[in-house]
Amino acid sequence: MINKYTISEMVEASTAAMVMGQTKNRTARAALLQSIADEIEALGDELLHTASAESHLPIVRFEGERARTCGQLRMFAAAIENGTYREATIDTALPDRKPLPRPDLRSALMPIGPIVVFGSSNFPLAYSTAGGDTASALAAGCSVICKAHPAHPKTSQMVATAIQTALRKHGYPEDLFIHFVTQSFDDVKALVQHPGVKGVGFTGSLKGGMAIHEYARQREEPIPVFAEMGSVNPVLLMPAALQQGAQTWADTYASAITMGVGQFCTNPGLIFGLSGPDLEVFKQHLAQKIAQIRDFKMLNDSIHQNFVNRKQAVTGSKGVNILAHVEATGDGTGTPVLATVQAKDFMEQPTLHEEVFGPFSMVVECENKEEMMRCISALGGQLTTTFIAADADAAVVKSILPTVIRKAGRIIYNGVPTGVEVCDAMVHGGPYPATTDARFTAVGNKAIRRWLRPVAFQNWPEHLLPCILKNENPSEAWRTINGQLTRENL
Amino acid sequence: MINKYTISEMVEASTAAMVMGQTKNRTARAALLQSIADEIEALGDELLHTASAESHLPIVRFEGERARTCGQLRMFAAAIENGTYREATIDTALPDRKPLPRPDLRSALMPIGPIVVFGSSNFPLAYSTAGGDTASALAAGCSVICKAHPAHPKTSQMVATAIQTALRKHGYPEDLFIHFVTQSFDDVKALVQHPGVKGVGFTGSLKGGMAIHEYARQREEPIPVFAEMGSVNPVLLMPAALQQGAQTWADTYASAITMGVGQFCTNPGLIFGLSGPDLEVFKQHLAQKIAQIRDFKMLNDSIHQNFVNRKQAVTGSKGVNILAHVEATGDGTGTPVLATVQAKDFMEQPTLHEEVFGPFSMVVECENKEEMMRCISALGGQLTTTFIAADADAAVVKSILPTVIRKAGRIIYNGVPTGVEVCDAMVHGGPYPATTDARFTAVGNKAIRRWLRPVAFQNWPEHLLPCILKNENPSEAWRTINGQLTRENL
């Protein structure tokens, strides 16, 4: 038997483990997160080889991804250690206020868990079993039930074992993290719909994310579902920048489009430019570069089949021309493709606005700035949008930026959208269909906030208050006291 | 014609007004909020008389509620003025970092609007047209479409006019706030389901809130719906406190249960105590006090009818006894009732766990602490839970508190749940069915956060960045720069 519990037993065990886990303090939780990172590293090269074999991505990629995964766990550990993340807020009593006295009110964030995590196939380490969703939920003090991704079952099991080892070493109940292996949609539905589940984290396709979201929508009790479902990540080529550096940007984008077989949720899938000789240079140079890039095996058969289908649907659409196409050298490979289309045809066919997951991009040729604006306005929400601009483009950028701010979670200036920095200021999120809740981010320290809710204590004796709300502030957490942010004691 | 727009025109006008409104700065927006408060005050006594006539609540109540409404608007104005609410976060570039350089990343919160607001009938000023949801959404920089509450149409129209006057005086597009008068559920459904609507605020009943939430659930694009739907607000009488002050607490609670004809979402609807002579004293004294309180007309016929129906359903349930009952002196009055039930019967009948909106409360008699714990565990999420406790009760309180923290948004010690302070630390929220998203509050400065989402800027030239993310920080907003909270320039 792979799973020792039924769905109900699993949720009950997870809830009980969370309650037990909360008797330990933040320092213990930070040590647990660090220990999970240590245990993952202790799996050694076998983890890298297993992940590579299951995903067809190279070993060197997993060296980086392991560093990212462990760095993320240690970052969350550091982020929770002083307690600032709990947003402690204290308004002291005003007993003489007229017409009514003000009570003493103190609030702090508390974990909402248990959280169900669905990892992604394209980041078998950094966005799967011990990835960002699991790490941020554990950092928040939640328990986690992680549904193992069927595309990398061995990798997932190895990482789950590392987490269990860390839990044992630190005296945490082992059910604080439950690794759930199933291929059954009924199981997934029953889990998401179980009344004891209080939140869901998902990273993957729009179809997958919305299926999970639909299960959650059928619940009586609404719960937060943060699904990161990828996006087309438009790139806007401004005229002066194109004039100055069409070839250089074409080189840069040839790499960005095909890196990792294009299997990134921030892959640049649409490139908008103004028709003219500079855009011709860019297109031709990009096509040349892409035609020289070899194909590699994609993550799994299902992703490959989707890539083939979507690529056909788009390139077979009215007005779409193929500028570069690489021949397949083996089964299941992602063969890079560059296409082009006129804005008018683009606007008419919504299927062209949707993601083609893989090494694919399409240049959309606009007659003028107004047409480019209409194209951007027609797009759905995005994880990222990129401006390629020179100083002389400032006026155009300024006129488009407010529209882009309404559409995207991250806006890049003269760069590529691939490469998601793990830091405080990162926003890896955005309006639907990029995610199901644009008010949060999946990457960076603020990812923890998804799994927390505030609780206020009114007129409590100090000795019964949670530590973070007592007068003394030994950890020097930043707290808002009577409207002022401070690290002082009260 | 009451409404000048169709639903689609309304949403388009609201979106356009929001975009135009965003060209103004925070100082202008703060001035607008203050001006709305001024204009509401300028309506003078006529507003109080109109609200009183439409709600059957006394003039003196509206003096307080107007002060609360205007105070709230001015508080939000003060809260946004220095920009700290935007949670600006800056991670500066690390060009020499290995293996890859870190880009410059800067993020800040942006408005998500337009927001549709459904006010409540029980706070015709403070939680209706210019109430907490409208004020917080405008403070966030969103536009608002407010569906006028049919129970106080004249009050709503007067307040809407005050808002429009303030918008005109400050050069804002008048559609930044649209007052929508309709009695049609189809209209409401079409509005909530319009793709241009990006968030919903609701205050009212569970039935009403879940109807709105269901409309939103049917959308393709998920949007945040914050519905505050009331709760039963359990009160837990600890044994030592009851021994010391049964009569005093009975006096206090007789007022809390019947104040405002019991028409508060924080009305204490269930009181849990341990069977014994002290609980008998409390019950008898509370029954005596409640029997002396006269009935008053309820807010409207629908609320009165619901009160009568729910009261009958509960008092007609197995094992429920009426301890005090006031005879009606007129039509449509809320006649105070105190009931009692044994915990065993309470546990068996879920209808007893649900709110009776009006001057009603029920004492649940538990055999022991364990039975009280089981009762609390069986309850749904709550806006508030109250402990009545003495020093000698500390051990019992400590054992129950973790369960209560999982259930409630605000936990009161030796007080009453009615009276929701408007301040930074207030949490007026809680797990379902109290609200649809426990991660936010409807009252206090943090209510603004419901209507905001983060956007990150990567490697942008400083002159194109939003002001709050530039190096200079003239408003001295608190910002997180390279992990440190600071008010300094970068």
Interface residues (C-beta under 8 A of the other chain):
Chain A: V19 Q22 G64 T84 T89 I90 D91 P99 L100 R102 P103 L105 R106 S107 M110 I112 H213 R217 E220 E221 P222 P224 V225 A394 V397 K398 L401 P402 I405 R406 A408 G409 R410 I411 I412 Y413 N414 G415 G419 E421 C423 D424 A425 M426 V427 G429 P431 Y432 P433 T436 D437 A438 R439 F440 T441 K446 R449 R450 L452 R453 P454 V455 A456 F457 Q458 N459 W460 P461 H463 L464 W478 T480 G483 L485
Chain B: V19 Q22 G64 T84 T89 I90 D91 P99 L100 R102 P103 L105 R106 S107 M110 I112 K198 H213 R217 E220 E221 P222 P224 V225 A394 V397 K398 L401 P402 I405 R406 A408 G409 R410 I411 I412 Y413 N414 G415 G419 E421 C423 D424 A425 M426 V427 G429 P431 Y432 P433 T436 D437 A438 R439 F440 T441 K446 R449 R450 L452 R453 P454 V455 A456 F457 Q458 N459 W460 P461 H463 L464 W478 T480 G483 L485
